[in-house]
Amino acid sequence: MPPGTDLRGKVFVFPAESEMAHVALKDRPKKPLTSFTWCIRTFTDLTRPHALLSYATKEHDNTIFFFKPSPSKYQFDMGEESVTFSTGGKQMVKPVREHTCVSWDSATGLVAFWLDMEPFPRKGLRKGYSVPATASIVLGQDQDSYGRGFDATQSFVGEMEDVCMADWVLSRSEVIAASVFLTCLLAGHH
């Protein structure tokens, strides 16, 4: 997909467990990231662990990694450290459509997580860290090396849409806007 492609109204379908199915994002940050927000809407009936986003650099395969280890947990990794957000003990009995956003700010080290526009308690991770701009950014797979090394048992199966990455921490009103109508990819702060 060419950089700057408008993704409004587009859905990425991952029809089956696979070592190959993924979306490689070509737009990349222009400079190292010291803050960002990722938002994505998913629709799946998976109950096994699966990758949502993998941001790999040549130095680290999981420089940024957004993973769902179980139906009631989300894990956010950065530079080989991680935090987990528990969304409750409900087991999935039908396909679930979820809108998730995760943001991080280097100055404070705070990670914010929202599920369907509801914020969770913020957690601390990698204060003062800077994320290299040269990266392989993949949806739906865990990169075990730069741009490859996928594992079918961690692949996403379902639908993804409304992919948004901003190089700043979105406010609550911006998260709500992202969940309602905004589609952006590596947007610059306005």
C-alpha positions in Angstrom: 0.0 0.0 0.0 1.5 3.3 -1.0 2.4 5.9 1.7 -0.3 8.4 2.4 -3.1 6.0 1.2 -6.5 7.0 2.6 -7.8 4.0 4.6 -11.3 5.3 5.4 -13.9 2.6 4.7 -11.2 -0.1 4.1 -11.1 -3.3 6.0 -8.2 -5.7 6.2 -9.4 -9.3 6.3 -7.2 -12.0 7.7 -9.3 -15.1 6.8 -7.2 -17.9 8.3 -4.3 -18.7 10.6 -1.2 -18.1 8.5 2.5 -17.6 8.6 2.2 -15.2 5.7 -1.0 -13.0 6.1 -0.1 -9.5 7.3 -0.3 -5.9 6.4 3.0 -4.1 6.0 2.7 -0.3 6.6 4.9 1.7 4.3 4.4 5.1 6.0 7.0 5.5 8.8 7.9 8.1 11.3 10.2 10.8 9.9 12.1 11.1 13.2 12.5 9.0 16.4 9.3 8.7 18.3 9.1 10.2 21.8 5.3 9.9 22.0 2.6 8.2 19.9 -0.9 6.8 19.9 -2.0 3.7 18.0 -5.7 3.0 17.5 -7.3 0.0 15.7 -10.7 -1.6 15.4 -10.8 -5.4 15.3 -13.5 -8.0 14.8 -12.5 -11.6 15.7 -13.6 -14.7 17.5 -10.0 -15.7 18.5 -9.5 -16.9 22.0 -5.8 -17.9 21.5 -2.9 -15.3 21.8 -2.5 -13.1 18.7 -0.5 -10.1 17.5 -2.1 -6.8 16.6 0.9 -4.7 15.8 4.6 -5.3 15.5 7.1 -2.4 15.1 10.5 -4.0 14.6 13.9 -2.3 14.2 17.1 -3.9 13.0 18.2 -3.9 16.7 15.0 -5.2 18.3 12.2 -7.4 16.9 9.7 -6.0 19.4 10.6 -2.4 19.7 6.9 -1.8 19.9 4.5 -4.8 20.2 0.8 -4.8 20.8 -0.5 -8.3 21.6 -3.6 -10.0 23.0 -2.5 -13.0 25.1 -6.0 -13.9 26.1 -9.6 -12.6 25.5 -9.4 -10.5 28.7 -5.8 -9.1 28.4 -3.8 -6.7 26.2 0.0 -6.6 26.4 2.0 -3.6 25.3 5.8 -4.1 24.9 8.4 -1.5 24.2 12.1 -2.1 24.1 11.9 -5.5 25.8 9.7 -4.3 28.7 6.0 -4.7 28.9 2.8 -3.7 30.7 -0.5 -5.7 30.7 -4.0 -4.3 30.8 -6.7 -6.7 32.1 -10.2 -6.1 30.7 -12.2 -8.4 32.9 -12.8 -12.1 33.3 -15.5 -12.5 30.6 -14.8 -15.3 28.2 -15.7 -14.6 24.6 -18.7 -16.6 23.5 -19.3 -14.7 20.2 -17.2 -12.6 17.8 -16.2 -9.3 19.4 -15.7 -6.0 17.7 -13.3 -3.8 19.8 -11.8 -0.4 19.3 -8.4 -0.2 21.2 -6.0 2.7 21.5 -2.7 2.7 23.3 -0.4 5.8 23.8 3.0 6.4 25.3 4.9 9.5 26.2 8.7 9.4 26.8 8.8 12.4 29.0 6.5 10.8 31.6 6.9 7.1 30.6 3.1 6.8 30.9 1.2 4.3 28.8 -2.5 4.9 28.4 -4.9 2.2 27.1 -8.5 2.6 26.0 -11.0 -0.1 25.1 -14.2 1.1 23.3 -13.5 4.7 24.4 -13.1 3.7 28.1 -9.7 4.6 29.7 -7.9 2.1 31.9 -5.5 3.1 34.7 -2.2 4.4 33.1 1.0 2.5 33.7 4.7 3.4 33.5 7.1 2.1 30.8 10.5 3.2 29.5 10.6 6.8 30.7 13.1 8.8 28.6 13.2 6.1 25.8 13.2 7.1 22.1 11.8 4.7 19.5 14.0 4.6 16.3 12.2 5.8 13.2 13.7 3.2 10.8 11.3 0.3 11.3 9.3 -2.5 9.8 5.6 -2.0 10.9 3.3 -5.0 10.5 -0.4 -5.6 11.4 -1.6 -9.1 12.3 1.7 -10.8 12.9 4.6 -10.9 15.4 8.0 -10.2 13.7 10.7 -12.4 15.2 13.2 -10.5 13.0 13.0 -7.3 10.9 10.1 -7.8 8.4 9.8 -11.6 8.8 9.9 -14.5 11.2 6.1 -14.9 11.5 4.4 -17.7 13.6 1.0 -18.9 12.4 0.0 -19.6 16.0 0.3 -15.9 16.9 -1.3 -14.6 13.8 -4.5 -12.5 13.8 -7.6 -14.0 12.2 -10.5 -11.7 11.6 -11.0 -8.1 10.4 -9.0 -4.9 11.1 -10.1 -1.4 10.3 -9.7 2.3 11.4 -6.0 2.0 11.8 -4.6 5.2 13.2 -1.1 6.1 14.3 -0.3 9.6 15.5 3.1 10.9 16.7 1.6 12.5 19.8 -0.5 11.3 22.7 -4.2 11.7 21.8 -6.5 13.4 24.2 -9.7 11.7 25.4 -11.7 13.7 22.9 -9.3 12.7 20.1 -9.6 9.0 21.1 -13.4 9.3 20.9 -13.1 11.0 17.5 -10.7 8.2 16.3 -13.2 5.6 17.4 -16.1 7.3 15.6 -14.7 8.6 12.3 -11.0 9.3 12.2 -8.7 7.2 10.1 -5.1 8.3 10.0 -1.8 6.8 9.4 1.4 8.4 10.9 -0.4 11.7 11.1 1.6 14.7 12.1 0.5 16.7 15.1 -1.6 19.8 14.2 
